[in-house]
Amino acid sequence: MISNYLKEYFKEKKISQYEIERKTGISRSKINLTLNGKRKLTAEELIKIAIVFNIDLNKIKEI
């Protein structure tokens, strides 16, 4: 699941939800719901996160 991958990625990199919000403009409430598997990211949000945090979308595609 994409949310699990992102949750682990941010945990490993010690990136807070606040930092994700600050750098992407996606609200912390949306980020929190997403990382806890209660909300799906939009394609636009996923691309924004991938660009800002240099995440390989090909790895996500395999999930």
C-alpha positions in Angstrom: 0.0 0.0 0.0 1.3 3.4 -0.9 0.4 4.9 2.5 2.6 2.3 4.2 5.5 2.9 1.9 5.3 6.7 2.5 4.9 6.3 6.2 8.1 4.1 6.4 10.0 6.5 4.1 9.2 9.5 6.2 9.9 7.7 9.4 13.4 6.5 8.1 14.2 10.0 6.9 12.8 11.6 10.1 10.5 13.8 8.2 7.6 15.2 10.2 4.0 15.7 9.0 4.6 19.4 9.7 7.6 19.4 7.3 5.5 17.6 4.6 2.8 20.2 5.0 5.2 23.1 4.9 7.0 21.8 1.7 4.0 20.6 -0.2 1.1 22.7 1.0 -1.0 19.6 1.8 -2.7 20.0 5.1 -1.4 17.9 8.1 -4.9 16.5 8.6 -4.9 15.1 5.0 -1.3 13.8 5.5 -2.2 12.2 8.8 -5.3 10.4 7.3 -3.2 9.3 4.4 -0.3 7.9 6.3 -2.8 6.0 8.6 -4.5 4.4 5.6 -7.8 6.3 6.0 -7.5 8.5 2.9 -6.0 8.0 -0.5 -3.7 10.6 -2.0 -4.8 12.3 -5.2 -2.4 11.9 -8.2 -1.5 15.5 -7.9 -0.6 15.2 -4.2 1.4 12.0 -4.8 3.4 13.7 -7.6 4.0 16.8 -5.4 5.3 14.6 -2.6 7.5 12.6 -4.9 9.1 15.7 -6.4 9.6 17.6 -3.2 11.1 14.6 -1.3 12.8 13.0 -4.3 10.8 9.7 -4.2 11.1 7.4 -7.2 7.6 7.0 -8.6 8.7 3.7 -10.2 9.1 2.2 -6.8 5.6 3.4 -5.8 4.2 2.0 -9.1 5.4 -1.5 -8.1 3.4 -1.4 -4.9 
